[in-house]
């Protein structure tokens, strides 16, 4: 095995270890998303705990050209 091959294998092992530690140490965040009514009929709709998972899905919003706008009374992540 060449010296360069050995270095690449060590870097790969270190990278995999780092990613494993990162994923093992992840904690979940809780969000509080409350849409407001400033967009009228185009207001955003928030579906909390979508599919029984700790995620929120945001539907609706106002489309202007290629842009999508949402308006929220409260948007917190803790």
GIKA-V237622 format. One record per pair of residues at least 24 apart in sequence whose ideal C-beta (glycine too) atoms are under 10 Angstrom apart, sorted by the first residue. I is the first residue (numbers start at 1). J is the second residue. If there is no record, write none. Layout:
I,J + I,J
This chain:
28,53 + 28,54 + 28,55 + 29,54 + 29,76 + 29,77 + 29,78 + 30,54 + 30,76 + 30,77 + 30,78 + 31,55 + 31,56 + 31,74 + 31,75 + 31,76 + 31,77 + 31,78 + 32,56 + 32,72 + 32,74 + 32,75 + 32,76 + 32,77 + 32,78 + 33,58 + 33,70 + 33,72 + 33,73 + 33,74 + 33,75 + 33,76 + 33,77 + 34,72 + 34,73 + 34,74 + 34,75 + 34,76 + 35,60 + 35,61 + 35,70 + 35,71 + 35,72 + 35,73 + 35,74 + 35,75 + 36,70 + 36,71 + 36,72 + 36,73 + 36,74 + 37,71 + 37,73 + 38,62 + 38,69 + 38,71 + 38,72 + 38,73 + 39,69 + 39,70 + 39,71 + 42,68 + 42,69 + 42,70 + 42,71 + 43,70 + 43,71 + 43,72 + 44,68 + 44,69 + 44,70 + 44,71 + 44,72 + 45,70 + 46,70 + 46,72 + 46,75
